[in-house]
Structures are given as structure tokens and as C-alpha cells.
């Protein structure tokens, strides 16, 4: 639907059968039951879905420019230079986030034993439309030093120029990173996504995949084990380029797979 309930003077931002019924009653002075409303909604090709989130601070015009102008220009430049485009993002994994779900008897909640200690690791990954994945797992805070280490690793993997797409994190725009880039102009060029627009970065799906996958077999009792399990996830995805390419066709912008 193109409008939210609040745009039409109704309560809330989510369409429910009751909300659609209120709109019908206002327009036609007829009050259908929820069952009837649901029947018509399905007939009109609609389904009940969990909506994607968008920050109110996001600039729609900046997103439009990225989609229609900036991204095609990056892709064309990389192709002309014989380079490769990668999208990168950082993620934090905490031991107390590793919960997941499991089947159990009704009325009897299953118990999963895990460490009561709290610890975390961080990771930075970069993926290409060709299905390549590069990553780095670390325990310190993500900052300019860590970003420069990732850049050093990337130029060791590529003989051609890399066009790296990232968000506006302060580490990406730091003086130290700018100096590193100035010393390697023919190796890596950074491109920045519009602010408050994580849905434009397919690498966000890598983060979601990681946080969904780890609870399935995680037995980490300390930070070292959590880091090892995180590395195993990335190594597994590196051997599955079809999954990496699939990140580019999710609910994010559908980037051309070249």
C-alpha cells in the first residue's frame, strides 16, 4: 500500500484488517467484518508481512541519486578500469545474543546451557557481486586502525583496483584512512552510501545471516571460542559463492551481478 494509516487520518503506521475496515467504514459507511476484509486483501494480491524499517532521518533524494546515478557510475568506472566492486560492513557479536529457537513440548520451555560470562567479538566483511567474500575477525573496537588493516588485507588479495562501498562510519572517513587511501590511489577507492540507508548495503545481509547461523551450533564459553566460530561461518560462506551472490538479490537494492 502506498499510504500509511496515519497519512489518511487513522491511527498507527501499520495496516491491519481492523484498520482497513475503519477506512472502508469512513469512505462507504459500511463496516465489514475482519474475516471479510482479510478475504478481500488476499484477493487483491496482498499478504500480511513484517515491514522493513527506514530511518526518518533518511534523505529520499540521496537514495534516488545513489540508485540512479552514483551506483551506475561506480559500476561503469570499475568496469572501465578492470577493477572489482565490493560492499563492506562491520558487525558485533555478543555471547548473550546467541539464543536462537528450538522445538519443545507445549507449555515447557526448553533450556539451553551456555556460559554466563559476557564477551564479544567484532568482524568486518566485504563481498562482491561475483560471489567473493573477504573478512577479518577482531576483538578490539572498530576504528581507523582496524579499517586500515582491512584495506591492507584487501590489496593483498587483488591485483586490480578495488572500489569499496561503505557506510558513513567515522572510521571510514577518518584522517588516517584518508591518508592510507592517498598512498594507494591505484589500489582502492572508497565510495559512501547515503546516510541512514543500511538497506542499500547487501553486506548487511551477511551480518543478519551470521547472527542467525551462530545460535544453531554455538558452544562458545569464552571470547576465543566465539571468534573461532565466527571465522568458521565466514570460511563456510567463502566456499558458497552462490549464497554470497544471493545477498545482492534480497530485500536490498538488486545490484547487477557482474
ROVEX-942575 format. One record per residue (C-alpha): x, y, z; residue number from 1. Coordinates in steps of 0.1 Angstrom, whole numbers, plus 5000, padded with zeros to 4 digits. Layout:
// residues N
<site><u>X</u><v>Y</v><w>Z</w><num>NUM</num></site>
...
***
This chain:
// residues 258
<site><u>5000</u><v>5000</v><w>5000</w><num>1</num></site>
<site><u>5013</u><v>5035</v><w>4991</w><num>2</num></site>
<site><u>4999</u><v>5052</v><w>5022</w><num>3</num></site>
<site><u>5001</u><v>5045</v><w>5059</w><num>4</num></site>
<site><u>4970</u><v>5047</v><w>5081</w><num>5</num></site>
<site><u>4983</u><v>5079</v><w>5098</w><num>6</num></site>
<site><u>4986</u><v>5095</v><w>5063</w><num>7</num></site>
<site><u>4948</u><v>5091</v><w>5060</w><num>8</num></site>
<site><u>4939</u><v>5103</v><w>5095</w><num>9</num></site>
<site><u>4937</u><v>5069</v><w>5110</w><num>10</num></site>
<site><u>4957</u><v>5056</v><w>5140</w><num>11</num></site>
<site><u>4991</u><v>5039</v><w>5136</w><num>12</num></site>
<site><u>5016</u><v>5032</v><w>5108</w><num>13</num></site>
<site><u>5007</u><v>4995</v><w>5101</w><num>14</num></site>
<site><u>4977</u><v>4983</v><w>5081</w><num>15</num></site>
<site><u>4956</u><v>4957</v><w>5099</w><num>16</num></site>
<site><u>4923</u><v>4942</v><w>5090</w><num>17</num></site>
<site><u>4907</u><v>4965</v><w>5116</w><num>18</num></site>
<site><u>4924</u><v>4995</v><w>5101</w><num>19</num></site>
<site><u>4913</u><v>4987</v><w>5066</w><num>20</num></site>
<site><u>4878</u><v>4981</v><w>5080</w><num>21</num></site>
<site><u>4879</u><v>5016</v><w>5096</w><num>22</num></site>
<site><u>4889</u><v>5031</v><w>5062</w><num>23</num></site>
<site><u>4861</u><v>5013</v><w>5044</w><num>24</num></site>
<site><u>4836</u><v>5025</v><w>5070</w><num>25</num></site>
<site><u>4848</u><v>5061</v><w>5067</w><num>26</num></site>
<site><u>4846</u><v>5060</v><w>5029</w><num>27</num></site>
<site><u>4815</u><v>5039</v><w>5023</w><num>28</num></site>
<site><u>4796</u><v>5038</v><w>5057</w><num>29</num></site>
<site><u>4798</u><v>5000</v><w>5056</w><num>30</num></site>
<site><u>4815</u><v>4981</v><w>5084</w><num>31</num></site>
<site><u>4828</u><v>4947</v><w>5071</w><num>32</num></site>
<site><u>4840</u><v>4920</v><w>5095</w><num>33</num></site>
<site><u>4877</u><v>4913</v><w>5099</w><num>34</num></site>
<site><u>4872</u><v>4880</v><w>5080</w><num>35</num></site>
<site><u>4857</u><v>4897</v><w>5050</w><num>36</num></site>
<site><u>4884</u><v>4924</v><w>5050</w><num>37</num></site>
<site><u>4911</u><v>4896</v><w>5050</w><num>38</num></site>
<site><u>4894</u><v>4878</v><w>5022</w><num>39</num></site>
<site><u>4894</u><v>4910</v><w>5000</w><num>40</num></site>
<site><u>4930</u><v>4918</v><w>5009</w><num>41</num></site>
<site><u>4942</u><v>4884</v><w>4998</w><num>42</num></site>
<site><u>4920</u><v>4887</v><w>4966</w><num>43</num></site>
<site><u>4938</u><v>4919</v><w>4958</w><num>44</num></site>
<site><u>4971</u><v>4902</v><w>4960</w><num>45</num></site>
<site><u>4982</u><v>4914</v><w>4994</w><num>46</num></site>
<site><u>4997</u><v>4894</v><w>5023</w><num>47</num></site>
<site><u>5004</u><v>4901</v><w>5060</w><num>48</num></site>
<site><u>5041</u><v>4909</v><w>5062</w><num>49</num></site>
<site><u>5067</u><v>4922</v><w>5086</w><num>50</num></site>
<site><u>5077</u><v>4956</v><w>5072</w><num>51</num></site>
<site><u>5112</u><v>4967</v><w>5065</w><num>52</num></site>
<site><u>5125</u><v>4997</v><w>5086</w><num>53</num></site>
<site><u>5135</u><v>5031</v><w>5073</w><num>54</num></site>
<site><u>5151</u><v>5058</v><w>5094</w><num>55</num></site>
<site><u>5131</u><v>5090</v><w>5095</w><num>56</num></site>
<site><u>5164</u><v>5108</v><w>5090</w><num>57</num></site>
<site><u>5170</u><v>5092</v><w>5056</w><num>58</num></site>
<site><u>5171</u><v>5116</v><w>5026</w><num>59</num></site>
<site><u>5149</u><v>5100</v><w>4999</w><num>60</num></site>
<site><u>5166</u><v>5122</v><w>4973</w><num>61</num></site>
<site><u>5200</u><v>5110</v><w>4983</w><num>62</num></site>
<site><u>5188</u><v>5074</v><w>4979</w><num>63</num></site>
<site><u>5174</u><v>5082</v><w>4945</w><num>64</num></site>
<site><u>5207</u><v>5097</v><w>4934</w><num>65</num></site>
<site><u>5225</u><v>5066</v><w>4946</w><num>66</num></site>
<site><u>5203</u><v>5042</v><w>4928</w><num>67</num></site>
<site><u>5201</u><v>5061</v><w>4895</w><num>68</num></site>
<site><u>5234</u><v>5080</v><w>4893</w><num>69</num></site>
<site><u>5261</u><v>5071</v><w>4918</w><num>70</num></site>
<site><u>5259</u><v>5033</v><w>4917</w><num>71</num></site>
<site><u>5258</u><v>5031</v><w>4878</w><num>72</num></site>
<site><u>5288</u><v>5055</v><w>4877</w><num>73</num></site>
<site><u>5308</u><v>5033</v><w>4902</w><num>74</num></site>
<site><u>5300</u><v>5002</v><w>4883</w><num>75</num></site>
<site><u>5309</u><v>5017</v><w>4849</w><num>76</num></site>
<site><u>5342</u><v>5031</v><w>4863</w><num>77</num></site>
<site><u>5352</u><v>4998</v><w>4878</w><num>78</num></site>
<site><u>5344</u><v>4980</v><w>4846</w><num>79</num></site>
<site><u>5365</u><v>5005</v><w>4826</w><num>80</num></site>
<site><u>5394</u><v>5001</v><w>4849</w><num>81</num></site>
<site><u>5391</u><v>4963</v><w>4851</w><num>82</num></site>
<site><u>5385</u><v>4966</v><w>4888</w><num>83</num></site>
<site><u>5361</u><v>4950</v><w>4912</w><num>84</num></site>
<site><u>5333</u><v>4964</v><w>4934</w><num>85</num></site>
<site><u>5329</u><v>4952</v><w>4970</w><num>86</num></site>
<site><u>5304</u><v>4962</v><w>4997</w><num>87</num></site>
<site><u>5317</u><v>4962</v><w>5033</w><num>88</num></site>
<site><u>5303</u><v>4965</v><w>5067</w><num>89</num></site>
<site><u>5312</u><v>4958</v><w>5103</w><num>90</num></site>
<site><u>5292</u><v>4937</v><w>5129</w><num>91</num></site>
<site><u>5295</u><v>4929</v><w>5166</w><num>92</num></site>
<site><u>5286</u><v>4895</v><w>5180</w><num>93</num></site>
<site><u>5279</u><v>4891</v><w>5217</w><num>94</num></site>
<site><u>5276</u><v>4859</v><w>5237</w><num>95</num></site>
<site><u>5243</u><v>4870</v><w>5253</w><num>96</num></site>
<site><u>5228</u><v>4875</v><w>5219</w><num>97</num></site>
<site><u>5233</u><v>4838</v><w>5209</w><num>98</num></site>
<site><u>5199</u><v>4824</v><w>5218</w><num>99</num></site>
<site><u>5180</u><v>4812</v><w>5187</w><num>100</num></site>
<site><u>5150</u><v>4790</v><w>5189</w><num>101</num></site>
<site><u>5143</u><v>4753</v><w>5193</w><num>102</num></site>
<site><u>5113</u><v>4729</v><w>5193</w><num>103</num></site>
<site><u>5099</u><v>4718</v><w>5226</w><num>104</num></site>
<site><u>5068</u><v>4705</v><w>5243</w><num>105</num></site>
<site><u>5040</u><v>4730</v><w>5246</w><num>106</num></site>
<site><u>5040</u><v>4747</v><w>5280</w><num>107</num></site>
<site><u>5075</u><v>4735</v><w>5288</w><num>108</num></site>
<site><u>5102</u><v>4759</v><w>5277</w><num>109</num></site>
<site><u>5135</u><v>4741</v><w>5266</w><num>110</num></site>
<site><u>5167</u><v>4750</v><w>5284</w><num>111</num></site>
<site><u>5200</u><v>4756</v><w>5266</w><num>112</num></site>
<site><u>5231</u><v>4756</v><w>5287</w><num>113</num></site>
<site><u>5257</u><v>4783</v><w>5279</w><num>114</num></site>
<site><u>5283</u><v>4804</v><w>5295</w><num>115</num></site>
<site><u>5271</u><v>4830</v><w>5320</w><num>116</num></site>
<site><u>5300</u><v>4853</v><w>5311</w><num>117</num></site>
<site><u>5295</u><v>4881</v><w>5287</w><num>118</num></site>
<site><u>5320</u><v>4886</v><w>5259</w><num>119</num></site>
<site><u>5320</u><v>4898</v><w>5223</w><num>120</num></site>
<site><u>5340</u><v>4899</v><w>5191</w><num>121</num></site>
<site><u>5337</u><v>4921</v><w>5161</w><num>122</num></site>
<site><u>5340</u><v>4913</v><w>5124</w><num>123</num></site>
<site><u>5344</u><v>4932</v><w>5091</w><num>124</num></site>
<site><u>5334</u><v>4916</v><w>5059</w><num>125</num></site>
<site><u>5334</u><v>4926</v><w>5022</w><num>126</num></site>
<site><u>5315</u><v>4909</v><w>4994</w><num>127</num></site>
<site><u>5315</u><v>4913</v><w>4957</w><num>128</num></site>
<site><u>5287</u><v>4908</v><w>4931</w><num>129</num></site>
<site><u>5308</u><v>4879</v><w>4918</w><num>130</num></site>
<site><u>5304</u><v>4859</v><w>4949</w><num>131</num></site>
<site><u>5337</u><v>4866</v><w>4966</w><num>132</num></site>
<site><u>5339</u><v>4872</v><w>5003</w><num>133</num></site>
<site><u>5367</u><v>4886</v><w>5025</w><num>134</num></site>
<site><u>5366</u><v>4891</v><w>5062</w><num>135</num></site>
<site><u>5385</u><v>4899</v><w>5094</w><num>136</num></site>
<site><u>5376</u><v>4890</v><w>5129</w><num>137</num></site>
<site><u>5390</u><v>4911</v><w>5158</w><num>138</num></site>
<site><u>5384</u><v>4918</v><w>5195</w><num>139</num></site>
<site><u>5392</u><v>4955</v><w>5197</w><num>140</num></site>
<site><u>5368</u><v>4983</v><w>5189</w><num>141</num></site>
<site><u>5363</u><v>4991</v><w>5152</w><num>142</num></site>
<site><u>5384</u><v>5022</v><w>5145</w><num>143</num></site>
<site><u>5407</u><v>5037</v><w>5118</w><num>144</num></site>
<site><u>5435</u><v>5013</v><w>5127</w><num>145</num></site>
<site><u>5413</u><v>4983</v><w>5121</w><num>146</num></site>
<site><u>5399</u><v>4998</v><w>5089</w><num>147</num></site>
<site><u>5435</u><v>5003</v><w>5076</w><num>148</num></site>
<site><u>5443</u><v>4967</v><w>5084</w><num>149</num></site>
<site><u>5413</u><v>4956</v><w>5063</w><num>150</num></site>
<site><u>5424</u><v>4977</v><w>5034</w><num>151</num></site>
<site><u>5459</u><v>4962</v><w>5037</w><num>152</num></site>
<site><u>5444</u><v>4928</v><w>5035</w><num>153</num></site>
<site><u>5423</u><v>4936</v><w>5005</w><num>154</num></site>
<site><u>5451</u><v>4949</v><w>4984</w><num>155</num></site>
<site><u>5469</u><v>4916</v><w>4992</w><num>156</num></site>
<site><u>5440</u><v>4897</v><w>4976</w><num>157</num></site>
<site><u>5435</u><v>4917</v><w>4945</w><num>158</num></site>
<site><u>5459</u><v>4925</v><w>4917</w><num>159</num></site>
<site><u>5434</u><v>4950</v><w>4903</w><num>160</num></site>
<site><u>5418</u><v>4981</v><w>4918</w><num>161</num></site>
<site><u>5390</u><v>4977</v><w>4943</w><num>162</num></site>
<site><u>5361</u><v>5000</v><w>4946</w><num>163</num></site>
<site><u>5349</u><v>4996</v><w>4982</w><num>164</num></site>
<site><u>5314</u><v>5007</v><w>4991</w><num>165</num></site>
<site><u>5309</u><v>5015</v><w>5028</w><num>166</num></site>
<site><u>5286</u><v>5035</v><w>5051</w><num>167</num></site>
<site><u>5294</u><v>5068</v><w>5068</w><num>168</num></site>
<site><u>5311</u><v>5054</v><w>5099</w><num>169</num></site>
<site><u>5336</u><v>5078</v><w>5114</w><num>170</num></site>
<site><u>5364</u><v>5053</v><w>5110</w><num>171</num></site>
<site><u>5358</u><v>5052</v><w>5072</w><num>172</num></site>
<site><u>5362</u><v>5090</v><w>5070</w><num>173</num></site>
<site><u>5390</u><v>5093</v><w>5095</w><num>174</num></site>
<site><u>5422</u><v>5112</v><w>5087</w><num>175</num></site>
<site><u>5443</u><v>5081</v><w>5090</w><num>176</num></site>
<site><u>5421</u><v>5062</v><w>5064</w><num>177</num></site>
<site><u>5422</u><v>5092</v><w>5041</w><num>178</num></site>
<site><u>5460</u><v>5092</v><w>5043</w><num>179</num></site>
<site><u>5461</u><v>5055</v><w>5036</w><num>180</num></site>
<site><u>5439</u><v>5059</v><w>5005</w><num>181</num></site>
<site><u>5461</u><v>5088</v><w>4993</w><num>182</num></site>
<site><u>5491</u><v>5065</v><w>4994</w><num>183</num></site>
<site><u>5473</u><v>5038</v><w>4974</w><num>184</num></site>
<site><u>5452</u><v>5057</v><w>4948</w><num>185</num></site>
<site><u>5456</u><v>5029</v><w>4923</w><num>186</num></site>
<site><u>5446</u><v>5001</v><w>4946</w><num>187</num></site>
<site><u>5414</u><v>5010</v><w>4965</w><num>188</num></site>
<site><u>5388</u><v>5038</v><w>4962</w><num>189</num></site>
<site><u>5361</u><v>5043</v><w>4988</w><num>190</num></site>
<site><u>5325</u><v>5051</v><w>4979</w><num>191</num></site>
<site><u>5300</u><v>5062</v><w>5006</w><num>192</num></site>
<site><u>5264</u><v>5051</v><w>5008</w><num>193</num></site>
<site><u>5237</u><v>5077</v><w>5017</w><num>194</num></site>
<site><u>5233</u><v>5083</v><w>5054</w><num>195</num></site>
<site><u>5208</u><v>5061</v><w>5074</w><num>196</num></site>
<site><u>5204</u><v>5037</v><w>5044</w><num>197</num></site>
<site><u>5216</u><v>5002</v><w>5056</w><num>198</num></site>
<site><u>5191</u><v>4986</v><w>5031</w><num>199</num></site>
<site><u>5214</u><v>4998</v><w>5003</w><num>200</num></site>
<site><u>5243</u><v>4976</v><w>5016</w><num>201</num></site>
<site><u>5239</u><v>4939</v><w>5007</w><num>202</num></site>
<site><u>5266</u><v>4932</v><w>5033</w><num>203</num></site>
<site><u>5240</u><v>4939</v><w>5060</w><num>204</num></site>
<site><u>5225</u><v>4905</v><w>5050</w><num>205</num></site>
<site><u>5258</u><v>4889</v><w>5058</w><num>206</num></site>
<site><u>5255</u><v>4903</v><w>5093</w><num>207</num></site>
<site><u>5220</u><v>4890</v><w>5096</w><num>208</num></site>
<site><u>5230</u><v>4856</v><w>5083</w><num>209</num></site>
<site><u>5258</u><v>4854</v><w>5108</w><num>210</num></site>
<site><u>5236</u><v>4863</v><w>5138</w><num>211</num></site>
<site><u>5210</u><v>4838</v><w>5126</w><num>212</num></site>
<site><u>5235</u><v>4810</v><w>5119</w><num>213</num></site>
<site><u>5257</u><v>4811</v><w>5151</w><num>214</num></site>
<site><u>5230</u><v>4801</v><w>5175</w><num>215</num></site>
<site><u>5225</u><v>4768</v><w>5156</w><num>216</num></site>
<site><u>5257</u><v>4752</v><w>5168</w><num>217</num></site>
<site><u>5274</u><v>4778</v><w>5191</w><num>218</num></site>
<site><u>5290</u><v>4764</v><w>5222</w><num>219</num></site>
<site><u>5313</u><v>4793</v><w>5229</w><num>220</num></site>
<site><u>5325</u><v>4795</v><w>5265</w><num>221</num></site>
<site><u>5349</u><v>4824</v><w>5260</w><num>222</num></site>
<site><u>5359</u><v>4851</v><w>5235</w><num>223</num></site>
<site><u>5384</u><v>4829</v><w>5218</w><num>224</num></site>
<site><u>5358</u><v>4802</v><w>5210</w><num>225</num></site>
<site><u>5333</u><v>4828</v><w>5198</w><num>226</num></site>
<site><u>5359</u><v>4843</v><w>5175</w><num>227</num></site>
<site><u>5367</u><v>4808</v><w>5161</w><num>228</num></site>
<site><u>5330</u><v>4801</v><w>5155</w><num>229</num></site>
<site><u>5327</u><v>4834</v><w>5137</w><num>230</num></site>
<site><u>5356</u><v>4826</v><w>5115</w><num>231</num></site>
<site><u>5341</u><v>4792</v><w>5107</w><num>232</num></site>
<site><u>5309</u><v>4809</v><w>5095</w><num>233</num></site>
<site><u>5329</u><v>4832</v><w>5071</w><num>234</num></site>
<site><u>5351</u><v>4804</v><w>5058</w><num>235</num></site>
<site><u>5319</u><v>4784</v><w>5051</w><num>236</num></site>
<site><u>5304</u><v>4812</v><w>5032</w><num>237</num></site>
<site><u>5336</u><v>4817</v><w>5012</w><num>238</num></site>
<site><u>5331</u><v>4782</v><w>4998</w><num>239</num></site>
<site><u>5295</u><v>4791</v><w>4989</w><num>240</num></site>
<site><u>5297</u><v>4819</v><w>4963</w><num>241</num></site>
<site><u>5261</u><v>4812</v><w>4953</w><num>242</num></site>
<site><u>5249</u><v>4823</v><w>4987</w><num>243</num></site>
<site><u>5271</u><v>4854</v><w>4986</w><num>244</num></site>
<site><u>5257</u><v>4864</v><w>4953</w><num>245</num></site>
<site><u>5222</u><v>4859</v><w>4968</w><num>246</num></site>
<site><u>5228</u><v>4887</v><w>4993</w><num>247</num></site>
<site><u>5226</u><v>4911</v><w>4963</w><num>248</num></site>
<site><u>5191</u><v>4899</v><w>4954</w><num>249</num></site>
<site><u>5174</u><v>4902</v><w>4988</w><num>250</num></site>
<site><u>5152</u><v>4930</v><w>5001</w><num>251</num></site>
<site><u>5180</u><v>4954</v><w>4994</w><num>252</num></site>
<site><u>5187</u><v>4971</v><w>4961</w><num>253</num></site>
<site><u>5191</u><v>4945</v><w>4934</w><num>254</num></site>
<site><u>5226</u><v>4951</v><w>4922</w><num>255</num></site>
<site><u>5237</u><v>4938</v><w>4888</w><num>256</num></site>
<site><u>5257</u><v>4906</v><w>4892</w><num>257</num></site>
<site><u>5287</u><v>4912</v><w>4871</w><num>258</num></site>
***
